[in-house]
Amino acid sequence: MKKWNADQYLMFKDERTQPAKDLASQIYLDQPTSILDIGCGPGNSTAVLAERYPDADILGIDNSEEMVTAACTNYPHLKFQRFDAEKDLISLGQTYDVIFSNACIQWIPNHEKLIKDMMSLLNNGGVLAVQIPMIWEEPLHKELKALAVSDKWAVEMRVAECFYHLGYEEYYDVLAENSSDFRAWETVYMHRMQSHESILEWYRGTAMLPYLSVLPEDKKHSFEEDYWGRLKVVYTEQKNGEILFRFPRFFFVAVK
């Protein structure tokens, strides 16, 4: 079972928070009174919402006890709760003007049902704002999956599918069926990485977790070394030694 590490995640706080800022900027409501942040992590996305809407009642939820603890420590003036968004969201007991989710729902299956459930929690005229990393065709993810099924690691690495997403056209149909209006877009962030180790550190804090969690402690370092070797092949250094790290993200904002 993957175990989140808030410190690892926040090694790239600025880069991970920028999409939350970009998503929040597209919420058209001026004065929502209630906001739910699904997958709040260590609280950085909830803080973005609180900065834009200082008078709103905002609740951040996350399934990771470690992340919720970090969020409460980092932002003691905000409200956080441990909650599994894959389960019945209605049990939260209220509806909201805004439901926000930044880089979370890729961990939750059945997006058709999930989006419908999130829309059902909105007040009339409310807004659902979601950002999903779309890295499945990027070298860092393709190499991770290829390494996991390689001859050296296939026996150790029995990782069930743990990342979920639809195609763009499928998201279009789901949003058209469940909202009165919506818009969607993709942004490719071009991160400047200091080294291949930096890319490894980035992914160690998120998508590598399910892979590392199935390995005994004495084999995790070897797996990371093999992955680092693959990253050196697919990501070339720029003239100044830095690495251009593409990271596409899909956004949508839908109105109930």
C-alpha positions in Angstrom: 0.0 0.0 0.0 1.4 3.4 -1.0 2.4 5.7 1.8 2.4 9.4 1.0 5.3 11.6 2.1 4.4 15.3 2.4 8.0 16.5 2.5 8.8 14.5 -0.6 5.8 15.9 -2.4 6.6 19.5 -1.4 10.2 19.3 -2.8 8.6 20.8 -5.9 6.0 22.9 -4.2 6.0 25.8 -6.6 5.7 23.6 -9.7 2.9 21.4 -8.1 1.0 24.5 -6.9 1.0 26.5 -10.1 -1.6 24.3 -11.8 -3.9 24.8 -8.7 -3.5 28.5 -9.2 -4.2 28.3 -12.9 -7.3 26.2 -12.2 -8.6 28.4 -9.4 -8.2 31.5 -11.7 -10.8 30.0 -14.1 -13.6 29.6 -11.5 -16.0 32.3 -12.6 -17.8 32.7 -9.2 -17.0 35.9 -7.3 -18.2 35.0 -3.8 -18.8 31.3 -3.3 -19.7 30.6 0.4 -18.7 26.9 0.5 -15.8 25.1 -1.2 -14.7 21.5 -1.1 -11.1 20.7 -2.1 -10.9 17.0 -3.0 -7.4 15.6 -2.7 -6.0 18.5 -0.7 -2.6 16.8 -0.1 -0.4 18.9 2.2 -2.8 21.8 2.0 -1.1 23.9 -0.8 -4.2 23.7 -3.1 -6.6 24.6 -0.3 -4.4 27.6 0.6 -4.7 28.8 -3.0 -8.5 28.7 -2.7 -8.4 30.4 0.7 -6.3 33.2 -0.8 -8.8 33.8 -3.6 -11.9 33.3 -1.5 -10.9 34.5 2.1 -14.6 34.6 3.2 -15.6 31.2 2.0 -16.1 28.1 4.2 -13.4 25.8 2.7 -12.9 22.1 3.6 -9.9 20.1 2.3 -10.2 16.3 2.2 -7.6 13.6 1.5 -7.4 9.9 1.9 -3.9 10.1 3.3 -3.5 10.5 7.0 0.1 11.8 6.4 -1.1 14.4 4.0 -4.0 15.6 6.2 -1.6 15.9 9.2 0.8 17.9 7.1 -2.0 20.2 5.9 -3.2 20.8 9.4 0.4 21.7 10.5 1.1 23.9 7.4 -2.2 25.7 7.5 -3.7 25.6 11.0 -6.3 28.3 10.1 -7.9 26.0 7.5 -10.1 23.0 7.8 -9.1 19.5 6.8 -10.5 16.0 7.1 -9.5 12.6 6.2 -11.9 11.1 3.7 -11.8 8.6 0.8 -13.4 10.3 -2.2 -13.8 7.0 -3.9 -16.6 6.2 -1.4 -19.9 7.9 -1.1 -19.3 11.6 -1.3 -22.8 12.3 -0.2 -21.9 11.2 3.3 -20.0 14.5 3.7 -23.4 15.8 4.5 -23.7 19.1 2.6 -23.5 20.7 -0.9 -21.1 23.2 -2.1 -20.8 26.2 -4.4 -17.4 25.0 -5.7 -15.8 21.6 -5.8 -12.1 21.7 -6.6 -9.7 18.9 -7.3 -6.1 19.4 -8.4 -4.1 16.3 -9.4 -6.2 13.8 -7.5 -8.8 11.9 -9.4 -6.2 10.0 -11.4 -6.0 7.8 -8.3 -9.7 7.1 -8.4 -11.4 4.7 -10.8 -14.6 5.1 -12.8 -14.4 8.8 -13.7 -17.9 8.7 -15.3 -19.4 7.9 -12.0 -17.0 10.1 -10.0 -17.7 13.2 -12.1 -21.5 12.6 -11.8 -21.1 12.2 -8.0 -19.1 15.4 -7.7 -21.6 17.4 -9.8 -24.4 16.1 -7.5 -22.7 17.8 -4.5 -22.9 21.2 -6.2 -25.5 23.8 -5.5 -27.4 25.0 -8.6 -25.0 27.3 -10.5 -22.1 25.8 -8.7 -18.7 25.0 -10.3 -16.7 21.8 -10.6 -13.0 22.6 -11.3 -10.6 19.7 -11.9 -7.0 19.2 -13.1 -5.6 15.8 -14.1 -2.0 15.0 -14.9 -1.9 13.4 -18.4 1.6 11.9 -18.3 0.7 8.4 -19.5 2.5 8.9 -22.9 5.4 10.9 -21.4 8.9 9.3 -21.2 9.0 9.3 -17.4 5.8 7.2 -17.1 6.4 4.9 -20.1 9.9 4.1 -18.8 8.6 3.4 -15.3 6.0 0.9 -16.7 8.5 -0.7 -19.0 11.0 -1.2 -16.2 8.3 -2.8 -14.0 7.6 -5.5 -16.6 11.3 -6.0 -17.5 12.9 -9.4 -17.0 14.7 -8.2 -13.9 11.6 -6.8 -12.1 8.5 -8.5 -13.5 8.3 -11.1 -10.7 8.7 -8.6 -7.9 6.6 -5.9 -9.5 3.0 -7.1 -9.6 1.4 -3.7 -9.6 -2.3 -3.5 -10.4 -3.5 -0.6 -12.5 -3.5 2.4 -10.1 -3.8 5.4 -12.4 -7.2 6.2 -14.0 -8.2 8.6 -16.8 -10.4 8.8 -19.8 -9.7 10.1 -23.3 -10.4 13.8 -24.0 -13.5 12.9 -26.1 -14.8 10.7 -23.3 -14.4 13.6 -20.8 -16.3 15.8 -23.2 -19.3 13.4 -23.3 -19.4 13.0 -19.5 -19.3 16.7 -19.0 -21.9 17.4 -21.7 -24.2 14.9 -20.0 -23.8 16.1 -16.5 -23.4 19.9 -16.7 -25.2 22.9 -18.1 -22.0 24.4 -19.4 -18.3 23.5 -19.4 -14.9 24.3 -20.8 -11.8 22.2 -21.0 -8.2 22.8 -22.0 -4.7 21.3 -21.7 -1.5 23.0 -20.6 1.9 21.5 -21.0 4.2 22.8 -18.3 7.9 23.0 -19.2 9.7 22.5 -15.9 13.4 23.3 -15.6 15.0 20.4 -13.8 18.6 20.6 -12.5 19.4 17.0 -13.1 18.0 13.5 -13.8 18.0 13.0 -10.1 15.5 15.9 -9.9 13.1 14.1 -12.2 13.5 10.9 -10.1 12.7 12.9 -6.9 9.6 14.4 -8.6 8.1 11.0 -9.5 9.2 9.4 -6.3 6.7 11.6 -4.5 3.8 10.5 -6.6 3.5 7.9 -9.3 6.5 5.7 -8.2 4.8 5.1 -4.8 2.7 2.1 -5.9 5.8 0.5 -7.5 8.1 1.1 -4.6 5.5 0.0 -2.1 5.5 -3.6 -3.3 9.3 -4.0 -3.1 11.2 -5.0 0.1 13.4 -2.2 1.5 16.6 -3.8 0.3 15.5 -3.7 -3.4 14.0 -0.2 -3.6 17.3 1.5 -4.2 18.2 -0.9 -7.0 14.9 -0.3 -8.7 15.4 3.5 -8.5 18.9 3.2 -9.9 17.6 1.3 -12.9 14.9 3.9 -13.4 17.4 6.7 -13.1 19.5 5.0 -15.8 16.4 5.0 -18.2 15.7 8.6 -17.4 19.2 9.6 -18.5 18.6 8.0 -21.9 15.2 9.6 -22.6 15.9 13.1 -21.2 18.8 14.9 -22.7 20.6 17.7 -21.0 20.4 21.3 -22.3 23.6 23.3 -23.1 23.6 24.6 -19.5 23.2 21.1 -18.0 19.5 21.5 -17.1 16.8 19.3 -18.4 13.5 20.4 -20.1 10.8 18.3 -18.3 7.4 18.3 -20.1 4.4 17.8 -18.0 0.9 17.9 -19.6 -2.1 18.6 -17.5 -5.8 18.5 -18.5 -8.3 21.0 -16.9 -12.0 21.4 -17.0 -14.5 23.7 -15.3 -18.1 22.7 -15.4 -21.3 24.4 -14.2 -24.3 22.7 -12.6 
